[in-house]
Amino acid sequence: MARVSITGFLLPLLIMCVSLAHAQKGKLFIIGGGERSSALIEDLVKTSELSSTDYIVILPMATSVPEESIAYISKQISEFSNNKIVSFNFTKEQANNNTNWIDSVKNARLIYVTGGDQNKFMEIVRDSKLYEAMHQAYRDGATISGTSAGAAIMSKVMITGSQKQDSKSDSFREIKADYVEVSSGMGFLKNVIIDQHFIIRSRYNRLLSVLYDHSDKTVVGIDEGTALVVSKNKARVSGDSQVFVVNNPKNKKITSNGNVSFQQANLSLYVHGQEFKLKN
């Protein structure tokens, strides 16, 4: 009778199981700014799947009024969750050296980034141990959420909110190449670029300019009071308004003055409850 090698049988299975476990990721709950309805926050809490022993971390580094921002979102979340809520207003030094705070972020089940200035947040977090802790939490299954600036930071290519200094106009009045300033964000979304307050502030020019410069990405505009909820390659819309999605522009061209054209891009507009695939 032939002898079967247990090791030879189990090893590939073990490797596959480890690979699948490593591939498990958390979720993103990306809010486009503005007022957050009770239904939206209830969805955030449900999406996070908190156990009784899990806790929530609020990171207010983007805002100039951290106490107010922490108090407001804490009150909203507490309406739907009895889980402990803590906040850490990191400085750049603390983002590398405050081991207790960093470990708390790493082990949180829900991490919420307030609005404000996405550049201010990233100046503190970029290339830090806190950055790694947030990614570890996400890999371990945590939900990462944020509003406004806290939405912009989700992308690897992050819209800073500014035009390039050599732009001749202001307020994003045109659709041009090399027109919108970008920087490096948190990179939870590597193939998606997020813009926020999108429809109410008519940020189409800005986002379509970014699409021209980064045509291998999907650009997503999230309106106020609305969230894009991402789990692996699935996305759904939650909230009162809409999410604008564009990708794959073809036949890109540019004129001597920087104006651009492209054709046959895929454009979709989604509302609450609708789902779609998203290469993140």
Backbone hydrogen bonds in HBPLUS format (Angstrom, degrees):
<---DONOR---> <-ACCEPTOR-->    atom                        ^
c    i                          cat <-CA-CA->   ^        H-A-AA   ^      H-
h    n   atom  resd res      DA  || num        DHA   H-A  angle D-A-AA Bond
n    s   type  num  typ     dist DA aas  dist angle  dist       angle   num
A0009-PHE N   A0005-SER O   3.03 MM   4  6.30 139.7  2.20 142.2 152.9     1
A0009-PHE N   A0006-ILE O   3.14 MM   3  5.11 125.8  2.45  92.7 106.8     2
A0010-LEU N   A0006-ILE O   2.80 MM   4  5.96 166.0  1.82 158.2 161.9     3
A0011-LEU N   A0007-THR O   2.93 MM   4  5.68 162.1  1.96 150.1 154.1     4
A0014-LEU N   A0010-LEU O   2.75 MM   4  5.96 157.2  1.80 160.3 167.7     5
A0015-ILE N   A0011-LEU O   2.90 MM   4  6.13 163.7  1.93 156.6 160.6     6
A0016-MET N   A0012-PRO O   2.93 MM   4  6.14 155.4  2.00 144.3 151.1     7
A0017-CYS N   A0013-LEU O   2.95 MM   4  6.20 158.2  1.99 148.3 154.0     8
A0018-VAL N   A0014-LEU O   2.93 MM   4  6.16 162.2  1.96 154.0 158.5     9
A0019-SER N   A0015-ILE O   2.91 MM   4  6.08 157.4  1.96 147.1 153.7    10
A0020-LEU N   A0016-MET O   2.91 MM   4  6.15 157.5  1.96 149.7 155.6    11
A0021-ALA N   A0017-CYS O   2.95 MM   4  6.14 158.4  1.99 147.4 153.4    12
A0022-HIS N   A0018-VAL O   2.88 MM   4  6.09 155.3  1.94 147.7 154.6    13
A0023-ALA N   A0019-SER O   2.98 MM   4  6.16 140.2  2.14 140.2 150.9    14
A0024-GLN N   A0021-ALA O   3.23 MM   3  5.37 149.2  2.33 100.0 108.7    15
A0026-GLY N   A0138-TYR O   2.64 MM 112  4.85 126.6  1.92 138.8 155.4    16
A0027-LYS N   A0142-ALA O   3.19 MM 115  6.58 138.3  2.37 121.7 133.1    17
A0144-ILE N   A0027-LYS O   2.82 MM 117  6.29 158.8  1.87 161.9 162.2    18
A0028-LEU N   A0230-VAL O   2.91 MM 202  4.97 158.4  1.95 143.0 149.6    19
A0230-VAL N   A0028-LEU O   2.82 MM 202  4.97 157.4  1.87 141.6 149.4    20
A0029-PHE N   A0144-ILE O   2.92 MM 115  6.23 157.8  1.97 145.3 149.3    21
A0146-GLY N   A0029-PHE O   3.36 MM 117  6.89 145.5  2.48 153.8 153.5    22
A0030-ILE N   A0228-LEU O   2.90 MM 198  5.08 170.4  1.91 149.7 146.4    23
A0228-LEU N   A0030-ILE O   2.79 MM 198  5.08 150.8  1.87 141.2 147.4    24
A0031-ILE N   A0146-GLY O   2.87 MM 115  5.96 166.5  1.88 175.2 171.3    25
A0148-SER N   A0031-ILE O   3.11 MM 117  6.53 142.3  2.26 140.3 149.6    26
A0032-GLY N   A0226-THR O   2.88 MM 194  5.75 164.4  1.90 172.3 177.3    27
A0197-HIS N   A0032-GLY O   2.77 MM 165  5.29 140.8  1.92 133.7 145.5    28
A0225-GLY N   A0033-GLY O   2.83 MM 192  6.16 161.7  1.86 166.2 160.1    29
A0041-ILE N   A0037-SER O   3.15 MM   4  6.53 160.6  2.19 152.0 156.1    30
A0042-GLU N   A0038-SER O   2.86 MM   4  6.05 155.5  1.92 149.7 157.3    31
A0043-ASP N   A0039-ALA O   3.01 MM   4  6.18 150.8  2.10 139.5 146.9    32
A0044-LEU N   A0040-LEU O   2.97 MM   4  6.31 149.2  2.07 142.6 151.5    33
A0045-VAL N   A0041-ILE O   2.99 MM   4  6.30 160.4  2.03 153.2 156.5    34
A0046-LYS N   A0042-GLU O   3.00 MM   4  6.25 162.2  2.03 148.8 153.9    35
A0047-THR N   A0043-ASP O   2.81 MM   4  5.92 159.8  1.85 151.4 157.3    36
A0048-SER N   A0044-LEU O   3.10 MM   4  6.27 143.7  2.23 142.5 151.4    37
A0049-GLU N   A0046-LYS O   3.20 MM   3  5.42 148.1  2.31 104.1 112.9    38
A0054-ASP N   A0051-SER O   3.19 MM   3  5.32 156.0  2.25 105.4 112.6    39
A0109-ARG N   A0055-TYR O   3.21 MM  54  6.06 168.6  2.22 166.7 169.9    40
A0056-ILE N   A0084-LYS O   2.84 MM  28  6.19 163.8  1.87 161.4 166.9    41
A0086-VAL N   A0056-ILE O   2.87 MM  30  6.23 165.1  1.89 163.9 167.2    42
A0057-VAL N   A0110-LEU O   2.88 MM  53  6.30 164.1  1.90 163.8 168.5    43
A0112-TYR N   A0057-VAL O   2.82 MM  55  6.25 161.7  1.86 161.2 167.5    44
A0058-ILE N   A0086-VAL O   2.84 MM  28  6.26 151.0  1.93 147.8 157.6    45
A0088-PHE N   A0058-ILE O   3.13 MM  30  6.58 152.6  2.21 166.7 173.3    46
A0059-LEU N   A0112-TYR O   2.78 MM  53  6.08 166.9  1.80 163.8 166.2    47
A0114-THR N   A0059-LEU O   3.22 MM  55  6.47 160.4  2.26 147.8 152.2    48
A0063-THR N   A0060-PRO O   3.14 MM   3  5.84 149.4  2.24 121.5 128.5    49
A0117-ASP N   A0062-ALA O   2.89 MM  55  4.85 153.1  1.96 116.1 122.4    50
A0069-SER N   A0065-VAL O   3.10 MM   4  6.32 168.1  2.12 159.9 163.6    51
A0070-ILE N   A0066-PRO O   2.86 MM   4  5.95 166.4  1.87 157.4 160.9    52
A0071-ALA N   A0067-GLU O   3.00 MM   4  6.11 164.7  2.03 146.9 151.5    53
A0072-TYR N   A0068-GLU O   2.99 MM   4  6.14 158.7  2.04 150.2 155.6    54
A0073-ILE N   A0069-SER O   3.18 MM   4  6.33 179.1  2.18 154.8 155.1    55
A0074-SER N   A0070-ILE O   2.94 MM   4  5.87 154.2  2.01 147.2 155.5    56
A0075-LYS N   A0071-ALA O   3.06 MM   4  6.10 155.6  2.12 140.4 146.3    57
A0076-GLN N   A0072-TYR O   3.14 MM   4  6.42 157.8  2.19 145.8 151.7    58
A0077-ILE N   A0073-ILE O   2.94 MM   4  6.12 170.1  1.95 154.3 156.5    59
A0078-SER N   A0074-SER O   2.92 MM   4  5.98 154.6  1.99 145.5 153.0    60
A0079-GLU N   A0076-GLN O   3.23 MM   3  5.57 151.3  2.32 104.6 112.8    61
A0080-PHE N   A0077-ILE O   2.96 MM   3  5.67 158.3  2.01 119.4 125.8    62
A0081-SER N   A0077-ILE O   3.04 MM   4  6.07 117.5  2.44 141.5 157.2    63
A0095-ALA N   A0091-THR O   2.97 MM   4  6.16 139.6  2.13 146.0 156.6    64
A0096-ASN N   A0093-GLU O   3.12 MM   3  5.67 161.8  2.15 113.4 119.2    65
A0097-ASN N   A0093-GLU O   3.01 MM   4  6.12 144.5  2.14 143.8 154.8    66
A0098-ASN N   A0094-GLN O   3.00 MM   4  4.76 163.5  2.03 122.9 125.7    67
A0130-LEU N   A0095-ALA O   2.97 MM  35  5.09 132.9  2.20 152.0 159.7    68
A0099-THR N   A0097-ASN O   3.02 MM   2  5.68 122.5  2.36 109.9  93.7    69
A0102-ILE N   A0098-ASN O   2.97 MM   4  6.19 169.9  1.98 160.8 164.2    70
A0103-ASP N   A0099-THR O   2.89 MM   4  5.98 163.4  1.92 150.7 154.9    71
A0104-SER N   A0100-ASN O   3.04 MM   4  6.21 148.8  2.14 141.2 150.0    72
A0105-VAL N   A0101-TRP O   3.00 MM   4  6.37 151.5  2.09 151.4 158.6    73
A0106-LYS N   A0102-ILE O   3.02 MM   4  6.29 161.3  2.05 149.6 154.9    74
A0107-ASN N   A0103-ASP O   3.11 MM   4  6.30 141.9  2.26 144.2 152.6    75
A0108-ALA N   A0105-VAL O   3.18 MM   3  5.21 165.6  2.20 107.1 111.5    76
A0143-THR N   A0109-ARG O   2.93 MM  34  6.24 161.9  1.96 148.9 147.5    77
A0111-ILE N   A0143-THR O   2.96 MM  32  6.38 162.0  1.99 164.4 170.0    78
A0145-SER N   A0111-ILE O   2.76 MM  34  6.03 170.4  1.76 171.7 173.2    79
A0113-VAL N   A0145-SER O   2.85 MM  32  6.21 152.1  1.93 132.2 140.3    80
A0147-THR N   A0113-VAL O   3.19 MM  34  6.71 145.7  2.32 166.1 175.2    81
A0120-LYS N   A0117-ASP O   3.12 MM   3  5.38 122.1  2.47 103.0 116.4    82
A0121-PHE N   A0117-ASP O   3.23 MM   4  6.64 157.1  2.29 151.6 157.7    83
A0122-MET N   A0118-GLN O   3.02 MM   4  6.23 167.5  2.04 148.1 151.2    84
A0123-GLU N   A0119-ASN O   2.92 MM   4  6.04 147.3  2.03 145.9 154.4    85
A0124-ILE N   A0121-PHE O   3.14 MM   3  5.52 135.9  2.34 104.8 115.9    86
A0125-VAL N   A0121-PHE O   3.07 MM   4  6.31 158.1  2.12 148.7 155.5    87
A0126-ARG N   A0122-MET O   2.81 MM   4  5.17 160.7  1.85 137.2 143.2    88
A0132-GLU N   A0128-SER O   3.35 MM   4  6.74 157.7  2.41 141.5 145.9    89
A0133-ALA N   A0129-LYS O   2.88 MM   4  6.12 148.5  1.98 142.4 151.9    90
A0134-MET N   A0130-LEU O   2.94 MM   4  6.20 155.6  2.00 154.5 159.3    91
A0135-HIS N   A0131-TYR O   3.15 MM   4  6.47 156.3  2.21 146.8 153.2    92
A0136-GLN N   A0132-GLU O   2.84 MM   4  6.07 149.3  1.94 145.5 154.7    93
A0137-ALA N   A0133-ALA O   2.92 MM   4  6.15 159.5  1.96 148.0 153.0    94
A0138-TYR N   A0134-MET O   3.05 MM   4  6.28 156.0  2.11 142.1 148.6    95
A0139-ARG N   A0135-HIS O   2.88 MM   4  6.13 158.7  1.92 147.9 153.6    96
A0140-ASP N   A0136-GLN O   2.91 MM   4  6.10 142.5  2.05 144.6 155.2    97
A0142-ALA N   A0137-ALA O   2.90 MM   5  5.35 164.1  1.92 148.2 143.9    98
A0141-GLY N   A0138-TYR O   3.10 MM   3  5.23 161.8  2.13 105.5 110.8    99
A0150-GLY N   A0147-THR O   2.74 MM   3  4.51 144.2  1.86 134.0 121.9   100
A0151-ALA N   A0148-SER O   2.80 MM   3  5.02 149.1  1.89 105.4 115.9   101
A0152-ALA N   A0148-SER O   3.04 MM   4  6.49 153.7  2.12 152.9 160.1   102
A0153-ILE N   A0149-ALA O   3.23 MM   4  6.45 152.5  2.31 151.7 156.5   103
A0154-MET N   A0151-ALA O   3.16 MM   3  5.68 159.8  2.20 114.9 120.9   104
A0186-MET N   A0153-ILE O   2.71 MM  33  5.51 159.3  1.75 152.9 160.2   105
A0188-PHE N   A0154-MET O   2.95 MM  34  5.39 122.3  2.30 139.8 156.2   106
A0189-LEU N   A0154-MET O   2.99 MM  35  5.97 152.6  2.07 150.6 149.8   107
A0187-GLY N   A0155-SER O   3.35 MM  32  4.74 155.2  2.41  93.8  92.0   108
A0156-LYS N   A0189-LEU O   2.86 MM  33  5.99 141.9  2.01 165.1 155.5   109
A0185-GLY N   A0156-LYS O   2.97 MM  29  4.77 162.3  2.00 120.9 126.7   110
A0158-MET N   A0183-SER O   2.77 MM  25  5.17 166.8  1.79 159.8 158.6   111
A0183-SER N   A0158-MET O   2.82 MM  25  5.17 151.6  1.90 144.2 153.9   112
A0160-THR N   A0181-GLU O   3.20 MM  21  5.94 170.4  2.21 140.9 143.6   113
A0181-GLU N   A0162-SER O   2.95 MM  19  5.52 161.4  1.98 151.8 154.2   114
A0164-LYS N   A0179-TYR O   3.03 MM  15  5.49 160.3  2.07 133.1 134.2   115
A0167-SER N   A0164-LYS O   3.05 MM   3  5.53 165.7  2.07 120.1 122.5   116
A0177-ALA N   A0258-GLY O   3.07 MM  81  5.62 156.0  2.13 151.8 157.8   117
A0190-LYS N   A0280-ASN O   2.98 MM  90  5.74 157.9  2.03 144.8 140.0   118
A0218-THR N   A0191-ASN O   2.95 MM  27  6.30 161.0  1.98 148.9 153.6   119
A0193-ILE N   A0218-THR O   2.89 MM  25  6.32 154.1  1.96 154.6 160.9   120
A0220-VAL N   A0193-ILE O   2.86 MM  27  6.09 165.6  1.88 169.7 168.9   121
A0195-ASP N   A0220-VAL O   2.81 MM  25  6.15 149.6  1.90 163.2 164.4   122
A0222-ILE N   A0195-ASP O   2.94 MM  27  6.26 167.9  1.95 149.4 149.8   123
A0201-ARG N   A0197-HIS O   3.23 MM   4  5.95 140.2  2.39 139.9 148.5   124
A0198-PHE N   A0222-ILE O   3.14 MM  24  5.39 175.5  2.14 122.6 121.4   125
A0203-ARG N   A0198-PHE O   3.15 MM   5  5.35 164.5  2.18 148.9 153.5   126
A0202-SER N   A0199-ILE O   3.14 MM   3  4.93 163.2  2.17 101.9 106.9   127
A0207-LEU N   A0203-ARG O   3.13 MM   4  6.37 166.8  2.15 151.9 155.4   128
A0208-LEU N   A0204-TYR O   2.86 MM   4  5.94 166.0  1.88 160.5 164.2   129
A0209-SER N   A0205-ASN O   3.02 MM   4  6.06 148.5  2.13 142.2 150.4   130
A0210-VAL N   A0206-ARG O   3.09 MM   4  6.35 153.0  2.17 142.9 150.1   131
A0211-LEU N   A0207-LEU O   2.90 MM   4  6.19 148.8  1.99 142.5 151.6   132
A0212-TYR N   A0208-LEU O   3.11 MM   4  6.36 151.8  2.20 140.9 146.8   133
A0213-ASP N   A0209-SER O   3.23 MM   4  6.57 160.1  2.27 147.0 151.4   134
A0214-HIS N   A0210-VAL O   2.89 MM   4  6.03 142.4  2.03 148.9 160.1   135
A0217-LYS N   A0214-HIS O   2.98 MM   3  5.69 165.4  2.00 124.1 127.8   136
A0219-VAL N   A0246-VAL O   2.91 MM  27  5.44 160.1  1.95 169.3 168.0   137
A0246-VAL N   A0219-VAL O   2.99 MM  27  5.44 161.2  2.02 156.7 162.3   138
A0221-GLY N   A0244-PHE O   2.76 MM  23  4.88 160.0  1.79 144.3 151.2   139
A0244-PHE N   A0221-GLY O   2.82 MM  23  4.88 166.4  1.84 149.1 152.0   140
A0223-ASP N   A0242-GLN O   3.17 MM  19  5.80 160.3  2.21 170.2 174.7   141
A0240-ASP N   A0225-GLY O   3.08 MM  15  5.75 155.6  2.14 141.4 140.4   142
A0227-ALA N   A0238-SER O   2.66 MM  11  5.12 162.9  1.68 162.2 167.0   143
A0238-SER N   A0227-ALA O   2.96 MM  11  5.12 161.5  2.00 148.6 151.3   144
A0229-VAL N   A0236-ARG O   2.90 MM   7  5.29 174.8  1.91 160.8 162.4   145
A0236-ARG N   A0229-VAL O   2.97 MM   7  5.29 145.2  2.10 140.3 151.2   146
A0231-SER N   A0234-LYS O   2.91 MM   3  5.31 165.1  1.93 156.0 160.9   147
A0234-LYS N   A0231-SER O   2.97 MM   3  5.31 164.0  2.00 129.6 133.8   148
A0278-LEU N   A0233-ASN O   2.84 MM  45  4.97 162.8  1.87 131.2 134.8   149
A0235-ALA N   A0276-PHE O   2.86 MM  41  5.39 151.3  1.95 166.7 175.0   150
A0276-PHE N   A0235-ALA O   2.87 MM  41  5.39 152.8  1.94 148.3 153.7   151
A0237-VAL N   A0274-GLN O   3.03 MM  37  5.74 145.6  2.15 155.8 166.5   152
A0273-GLY N   A0237-VAL O   2.75 MM  36  5.46 166.0  1.77 150.4 146.1   153
A0243-VAL N   A0270-TYR O   2.93 MM  27  5.16 149.7  2.02 140.1 147.7   154
A0270-TYR N   A0243-VAL O   2.86 MM  27  5.16 168.8  1.87 152.1 155.2   155
A0245-VAL N   A0268-SER O   2.88 MM  23  5.18 170.4  1.89 159.5 159.2   156
A0268-SER N   A0245-VAL O   2.83 MM  23  5.18 158.6  1.87 154.8 160.5   157
A0247-ASN N   A0266-ASN O   3.00 MM  19  5.32 146.0  2.12 140.3 150.7   158
A0266-ASN N   A0247-ASN O   2.83 MM  19  5.32 156.6  1.89 164.6 166.0   159
A0250-LYS N   A0263-GLN O   2.86 MM  13  5.08 158.5  1.91 153.2 157.3   160
A0263-GLN N   A0250-LYS O   2.71 MM  13  5.08 167.0  1.73 148.5 152.5   161
A0253-LYS N   A0261-SER O   2.86 MM   8  5.19 152.8  1.94 150.4 151.3   162
A0261-SER N   A0253-LYS O   2.91 MM   8  5.19 152.2  1.99 143.5 143.5   163
A0255-THR N   A0259-ASN O   2.85 MM   4  5.38 161.4  1.89 158.3 164.3   164
A0258-GLY N   A0255-THR O   3.10 MM   3  5.32 164.6  2.12 111.4 114.7   165
A0274-GLN N   A0271-VAL O   3.06 MM   3  5.88 165.3  2.09 146.6 150.3   166
